[in-house]
Amino acid sequence: MPNLCFPRFTPSFFLRLVTEVREIEDTVHKLRERLMEAENTLQTLVKTKVALEHDLSIKANSLFLDQEKCMGMRKSFPSTPRLVGYT
């Protein structure tokens, strides 16, 4: 009479339970793969950001040197039209 007390514990119930566990394991596996892909993408983005920040720093320094250090010297030279004789 134990089957009368627990009628839901049938072979088909256990089969569905095993199937559900396998589906969950498959989903967990796929999610772990996607997490690895996302972490790799993040690592690539961080490296790209560092490289872009470095390039930006170099360009900002170049602009500073051009505007603050070289502009004064360039202003003291005659212009190209003047050198060619148009003015």
N, C-alpha and C positions, 0 to 999 in steps of 0.2 A: 503493500500500500504506500510506499514512499513516493511513488509517482503521483499519487493523488494529492499529496501535500505540496509538491513542487512541480506542477504540470508544465511550467515554462522551460524547465531544464531538459529539453529534448535534444536529440542529435542535431536536428536542424538549427536549434538555437545556438549550440556550440559551433556549428559550421559557420553561421552568420557572424558569431563573435570572432572566430579565427580570421574570417575574411575581413572584418572591420579592422582587426589588429594589423593585418598585412597592408591594408590601405593606409592606415596611419603611419606605419613604418615607411612606406613608399613616399608619402607626403613629407615626412620628416627628412628623408634622404634628399628629396628634390629641394626642400627649403634650405638644407645645409649647402647644397651646390649653389643655389642662388645667393646665399650669404657669402660664400667664397668669391663668387663673381663680383658681388657688390663691394667686398673688401678690396679686391684687386683693382677695381675701377676707382675706388676712393684713393688707393695708394698712387695710382697713375695721375689722378687729378691733383693730389698734393704735390707730387714731383713737378708737374706742369706749372702749378701755382708758384712754387719756389723759383723755377727757371724764369717765369715771367716777371716776378718781383725783382730778380737779379738784373734782367734786361732793362726793366724800368728804372732801376737805380742807376745803371750805367748811363742810360739816356738822359736822365735828370741831371746827372753830374756833367755830362757833355754839354747840355744846354746851359748850365750854370757857368762852365768854363767859357763857352762861346759868348754869353751875354755879359758876364762880369769881367772877364780877363781879356778877351779878344776884341770886343766891340769898341773899346776905347782906341785901340791901335788902328782898327779899320776906319774909324771916323777921321783919323789924322791923314790917311792916304787920300789922294785925289780920286774922284769917281772915274769910272771907265769912259763915259762920254768926254770928260775933260781931258783924260789922257790921250784919247783919239783925236781930240782937237775940235769937237763940236760945240764947246762952250767957251 
